[in-house]
Amino acid sequence: MDPQESTENKKPKSLPALLVKNAERFGDRRVAMREKEFGIWQSVTWRQYLEHVRNFSLGLMSLGLKPGEAVGIIGDNRPEWIYAELAAQAAGALPFGIFQDSILSEVAYIIDHSEATMIVAEDQEQVDKILDLKDKLPRLKKIIYSDPKGLWDYEEKDLLVKFSDIERLGQQLHQKEPERFDKNVRAINEDDLSIICYTSGTTGNPKGTLLTHKNILSMVAALNEVDPQRPDDQFLSFIPLSWIVEQPISVFSSLYAGYTLNFP
């Protein structure tokens, strides 16, 4: 085999593959993300980042998520958002974001249009939106929430599941099948769809833009040539992750360059 071809084949072909590479490269020596909670920065290393994504991905599969299905995410910019995004991709599913201030009709349209089977909702406010629409969303199997405050006495217990419980399911599957996640990541092709980015819908219903891993990786490589980023750089996430403007910097470029992402 040509040496150049061998080198090209070793390049990560997807966003989850970039995460695996960074976890191997940096481990616990570098911080991948920080989130301020009660005035204190909580750090997540690259190894921990990978573990969260791996466990959540395998947990989604344990719940019945199938390749090609769509997973919606609604809430503020937080590590759990990105865990869910990368986890869905690693499972062969297709993540998409919903603006957290969307009205019910907009939320219903996007979930129905994407044919989503699972929604990751940050807290009670977002969960209530989805529950109000459940009769209009026959494909919806699960609503996953990360902040349990106010959600302990709901009747829809068969529909609601806690984020950490999904991770626990994934951890159990990883113990039984330790190679499962790595095989899933290696199976992702660069031409596979990576994410749906919906437009804001200012001129009609939102349009779902389909991006492949190749689209994304070629874009961030070109961006890094124009505006080089390094692992010791810091980025403050401030634009909603539902918007394509934030995704290339908060998610794509941080995985490509290995710098630290901060959620205030």
PEQUIRA-V369916 format. One record per residue. OMEGA is omega in whole degrees, 0 to 359 (none if undefined). NEAR is the number of other C-alpha atoms within 8 Angstrom. D_CENTER is the distance of its C-alpha to the mean C-alpha in Angstrom with 1 decimal. Layout:
OMEGA_NEAR_D_CENTER ; OMEGA_NEAR_D_CENTER
This chain:
178_4_35.6 ; 181_5_35.5 ; 180_6_34.1 ; 179_6_32.1 ; 179_8_30.6 ; 179_9_29.8 ; 181_8_28.0 ; 182_7_26.0 ; 182_6_24.9 ; 180_6_23.5 ; 177_6_21.1 ; 183_8_17.4 ; 182_12_16.6 ; 176_14_12.8 ; 176_13_9.9 ; 178_11_9.7 ; 175_11_13.4 ; 179_12_13.4 ; 178_11_11.7 ; 180_9_14.4 ; 181_9_17.0 ; 178_12_16.4 ; 177_12_16.5 ; 184_8_19.7 ; 188_6_21.0 ; 180_10_20.5 ; 177_11_20.1 ; 184_9_21.0 ; 181_6_23.1 ; 179_8_20.6 ; 179_11_18.2 ; 182_13_14.6 ; 170_12_13.9 ; 174_13_16.2 ; 180_12_16.2 ; 179_10_19.5 ; 184_7_20.6 ; 177_4_24.3 ; 182_5_25.1 ; 178_6_24.0 ; 176_8_21.3 ; 186_8_19.3 ; 175_9_18.2 ; 178_10_15.5 ; 179_13_16.8 ; 177_15_15.1 ; 179_11_16.4 ; 177_9_14.9 ; 180_12_11.4 ; 181_11_11.8 ; 178_8_13.4 ; 181_10_10.8 ; 180_12_8.2 ; 183_12_11.3 ; 180_15_12.7 ; 179_17_9.9 ; 180_17_9.6 ; 176_17_13.4 ; 177_15_13.7 ; 178_13_12.1 ; 177_10_14.5 ; 178_10_17.2 ; 178_6_16.8 ; 177_6_17.5 ; 182_12_14.3 ; 176_9_15.8 ; 179_7_14.9 ; 178_7_14.9 ; 182_12_13.9 ; 179_13_11.6 ; 179_14_9.1 ; 179_13_9.3 ; 179_14_7.9 ; 181_15_10.8 ; 180_12_12.0 ; 177_9_12.8 ; 181_10_11.1 ; 178_8_10.4 ; 182_9_8.9 ; 177_7_7.7 ; 184_13_5.5 ; 174_9_3.8 ; 183_12_4.7 ; 181_14_3.6 ; 181_11_1.1 ; 180_12_3.9 ; 178_14_5.8 ; 179_14_6.3 ; 181_14_7.4 ; 178_14_9.4 ; 181_15_11.0 ; 179_12_12.0 ; 187_14_10.4 ; 181_14_9.3 ; 173_15_6.5 ; 181_14_8.3 ; 175_13_9.0 ; 179_13_12.3 ; 187_10_14.5 ; 178_8_15.4 ; 179_4_19.0 ; 176_8_19.3 ; 188_6_22.4 ; 182_8_22.5 ; 179_6_23.7 ; 178_8_20.9 ; 181_12_18.2 ; 182_12_20.3 ; 184_9_20.7 ; 180_10_17.1 ; 180_11_16.2 ; 182_9_19.4 ; 181_7_19.1 ; 185_8_15.8 ; 182_9_17.3 ; 177_14_14.3 ; 179_12_15.2 ; 178_13_12.7 ; 173_13_11.5 ; 183_14_9.6 ; 188_13_12.2 ; 191_13_12.8 ; 183_12_16.5 ; 181_12_19.8 ; 182_6_20.0 ; 177_12_16.9 ; 181_12_17.8 ; 177_8_21.3 ; 183_10_20.3 ; 180_11_18.8 ; 178_7_21.8 ; 184_7_24.2 ; 191_10_22.9 ; 179_9_22.7 ; 179_6_26.0 ; 185_6_24.8 ; 185_10_21.7 ; 181_6_23.3 ; 188_7_20.4 ; 181_11_18.2 ; 185_7_18.3 ; 169_11_16.3 ; 185_14_15.1 ; 182_13_13.1 ; 181_15_13.9 ; 179_12_13.4 ; 186_7_16.6 ; 184_10_19.6 ; 178_7_22.2 ; 186_6_24.4 ; 186_7_22.8 ; 186_6_25.2 ; 179_5_27.8 ; 181_6_26.1 ; 186_4_27.8 ; 185_6_24.7 ; 179_7_24.0 ; 181_6_23.4 ; 185_8_20.5 ; 177_10_18.9 ; 183_12_17.2 ; 181_10_16.1 ; 183_10_12.8 ; 177_7_15.0 ; 176_8_17.0 ; 178_13_14.1 ; 179_14_13.7 ; 176_11_17.5 ; 180_13_17.7 ; 179_16_15.5 ; 178_11_17.7 ; 178_8_20.7 ; 179_12_19.7 ; 178_13_19.1 ; 179_7_22.6 ; 183_6_24.0 ; 187_7_22.3 ; 181_8_21.4 ; 189_7_20.9 ; 183_8_18.7 ; 181_12_15.3 ; 178_7_17.0 ; 179_8_18.6 ; 181_11_15.5 ; 180_12_14.1 ; 182_8_17.6 ; 181_6_17.9 ; 177_11_15.3 ; 182_9_17.6 ; 179_9_17.2 ; 176_7_18.3 ; 176_9_15.7 ; 183_9_13.5 ; 187_12_10.1 ; 168_11_9.0 ; 175_12_11.3 ; 181_13_12.2 ; 175_13_14.9 ; 184_9_17.9 ; 177_5_19.4 ; 182_8_22.2 ; 180_6_25.1 ; 183_4_27.3 ; 178_5_26.5 ; 178_7_23.6 ; 178_10_20.2 ; 179_7_19.7 ; 179_9_16.6 ; 183_8_16.3 ; 180_9_15.2 ; 175_11_14.1 ; 176_12_14.5 ; 179_15_13.5 ; 175_11_17.1 ; 187_8_17.0 ; 184_11_14.3 ; 178_13_15.9 ; 179_8_19.4 ; 183_8_18.6 ; 175_12_17.3 ; 178_9_20.3 ; 178_8_22.6 ; 182_9_21.3 ; 176_10_21.8 ; 181_7_25.4 ; 183_6_26.2 ; 187_6_24.6 ; 174_7_24.2 ; 185_8_21.8 ; 181_8_22.4 ; 181_8_20.8 ; 176_6_23.0 ; 177_8_21.7 ; 176_8_20.0 ; 179_9_17.8 ; 180_8_17.7 ; 186_11_14.8 ; 177_7_16.8 ; 182_7_15.8 ; 181_9_13.4 ; 176_11_9.8 ; 187_13_10.7 ; 181_13_13.3 ; 179_8_13.4 ; 182_7_15.6 ; 185_14_13.1 ; 181_11_10.3 ; 183_11_12.9 ; 183_9_14.0 ; 187_12_11.3 ; 189_10_8.7 ; 184_13_10.9 ; 178_12_14.1 ; 176_12_13.3 ; 182_12_12.2 ; 185_10_15.3 ; 178_9_17.7 ; 181_11_16.6 ; 186_14_17.4 ; 179_14_16.5 ; 184_13_14.2 ; 177_11_15.9 ; 183_13_15.0 ; none_6_18.5
